[in-house]
């Protein structure tokens, strides 16, 4: 089966931003792989860091099970995301183990640094998937098949200075929205954290509202997720577009 690797910053980011697309790919025979680079340890006002990390690890594993994906563990604490060789080597190992044709990751510009650093690491690790002279940690054999990188919408569809981001592609997630929300609901600890820290009165309803907004942007779908394809240089052939090809029956491609 072809595989897809979702690389995000925090436990719950994949469910919030990517999960509908992943579920649509799974329905078409794709093998799903899942990693959050941060351990979630700072995402609470009531739990100590070690307890918070353990709680969020368990929630992420359960959400990953709902999605039917292969789980990879985090590599650093919240707010300690850095673009450096040590972290890149760890992400490169995950890419080489998963052997994805598609890498899904954050928007290059998003509301916080953890998201942007996760994006940078995902992109560079995807670029290095076939570079035997770049050692991964742990060591993993390279693979030479093409990898196409797609960027999710920034949180709430806007960059930090407020400008709206328009996707290249809208994926219809209406038929899988309940499973997407079921996976997100596994992250029970985050409702309290977001209500206190960001004023989100209803964690799950906010996620549905975001998908509904992207659906409205599409002009056709009730719920959608948006994606932008990264340029191909160093990753794949100029005309490789496996996400658009795999989901042709549930996608609007604004580039056509």
N, C-alpha and C positions, 0 to 999 in steps of 0.2 A: 504494500500500500504506500502511496505517497504520504509524506508527513509534513506537518506544520508545527512550528515552535512559536509559542507565545511568550514573549519576554517583557515583563512589567516591573515596576518599582516595588509596589507594596501588595501584601495580601488584600484582595478585593478589587484591585485595579483591572485584572483580567476579566472578572465577572462584570464589572461596571462598563467596560469599554469594548471588549473583544468577544465575549462569550457567545453572543448570537451568531456571529460569523463562524466561530469554531464549531458550533453545533450544526450549522448548515453544511460545513465541510464534512463533519463526521457522518451526516446522513448520506453523503456521496462517497463514502468509503475512505476518507482521509484519516490518518493516524495522528492523534493530538498529543502534543507535548507542552508542558506548563512549568514556568519558573517565575517566581517573584524574587528579585535580587535583594530586597530589604527584608529583615526578619520581623518587622512590625513591633519591635520592643518599645518604641516610644509612643505608640498609638493608643494611649489610655490616660485618663486622669485618676483612675482608681487602682490599677494594677502596677506592681513593681516591674522593672524591665524584664527580668528573667521569667516571671509569671506571665507577663504580657506576651513575650515572644513565644512561650510554650503554648499559650492559648491560641494565638493567631496561627501558629504552625498547624495545630490540630484543625482549626477552622478551614485553613487553606487546603489541607489534605482532603477534608470532607467535600469541599467545593470541587476540587479536582476530580474526585470520584463521581460526583453528580455529572460532570462534563464528560466523563469517560476518558480522561487524559492521563498520560504518564507524568509523574510529579518529580521535580528536582528541587532540592532545598536551597534556602537563601545563602548569600555569601557575605553579607555585612549588615550591621545594625542600621536602623532608620537614621537619617541625617548624617550618616558617615559614607554616603555614596561618593566615590571619587573615580575619576577617569585616570587610571594608572595601569601599569603593566601587570601587576599582580592580579587585579580584578579582571582585566581583560583576558588573562590566561585562564581564569576560572570560567568565564562565560564562553570562551572559545571551546573549552572542553565539553560544555553542555551542547553547544551547536554541533560539534563533531559527533557526539554520541547520538543525538536526535536525528541527524542527517536530514534536515528539513529542505523541502523545495521552496517553502514559504516561511518567512520570519515576520511575525506581527509584533510591532512594538509601539511605543508612545510617539506622540508628535514631537518633532525636534524642538519646538518651542511650546512650553506648557506652564502651568501655574506654579510649579515648584521644581527646585533643582534635582530632587531625587528622580523625578520623571525624566528630565532632560539628560541626566547622567546615565540612567538605564537605557535610554534611546541610543546615546553615543556608544555605550559598551556593546549593545546588541548589533548596531551597524558595523562596528569594527570587527566583532567576533564573526559575523556573517561574512565579511570581506576576507577574513583570515582562514576561512574553513578549508581552503585548499593550499595553504602555505606551510609546507613541511618545516621550513626554517623558523616558524613561530611556534615555540613549544606551548602546549596547553597544560593546565594544572587541574586534575591529574593528566598525565600524558595520554593522548588519544590520537589514533590514526586520522589523518586528513581524509576528506572525500572530495571528489572532483566534479560532482554534479552541480549545475547552476542553482543559485539561491536568489530569490526575489524578495526584497524587503518592502513591507507596506507599513505606513504610519497611520495610527488611529487618530481620531479627532482629539484635540486638546479638551480638557475637562470643561464642560459647558460650552464647547464649540468655539471658544474664543481664546486668543493669545492673551498674555497678562496685561497688555495695553488696551484690550477691549475689542480689537478688530475680529470680525467674524471669519472663521476658516471654512472654506467651501471644499468638500471632498471631491476627489476625482471620481469615486465610485460610491454608490449607496447600496448596501446589502439589505434586503428585506429580511427582517428577523421576526416578523409578526407571528409566524407559526411556531417559533421557538421561544417567544418572550417569556412564557411561564417557566420553562426550564432555565432560562437565563436568570430570572429572579429567584428561582429555587436555589441555584448555585450561589447567588449573592447573599441570600438569607443565611447561608452557613456561617457567614462572618458576623455572628451575633454580637461580639464585643464592639464592633464598629458603630452600631447605632448610638450607643451611649457616648462614645468618643466624638462622633460628628455632631450630635445634638449639642454637646457642650462647646466644642472647639470651633464649629463652623455654622451652627444654627440650622442644621438640616433637620426639620421636624419629622420627616418620614424618610428614612434611608432608602427603603425599597421603592417608595413612590417617586422619590427624586430620580432614581435610576431609570424608572419607566418614563418619567417626564423627559429626561435627556434623550432616550431612544425615540420618544414621540416627536421631539423637536427635530431630530435628524430625519425622521419620517416625513414631517412637514416640509423640510428643506428639499426632499426628493421630489415632492409634488405628486407622489403616487402611493407610497407605502404608509401604513399606520405606524409601524415601528421600524427603525432602521439603524444601522451602524455605518459610519463613513470611513473611507480609507483613501490615502494618497500613496501611489506607487513611487518608490525612490528610483532615481535614475539608475540605469543598468550598469554603468562603467565599473568593472571589477567584480561584479556579482553574477551577471547572467547575460544572455544575448539581448540585443536591442528590442526584439519583439517578444521576449518572454513575459507573460502576464498570467501566471497560473491561477491567481485568485479570480480574475475576470473570466477565465476559461472554465474553471471548475464550477463557478456559481452563475453561469450565463443566464440561467432561467430565473434567478432571483436578484438580479443586479441591474442598476441603472448606471451606465458608464457615461459620464459627462464629457469625456474626451472625444467621443465619436460624433 
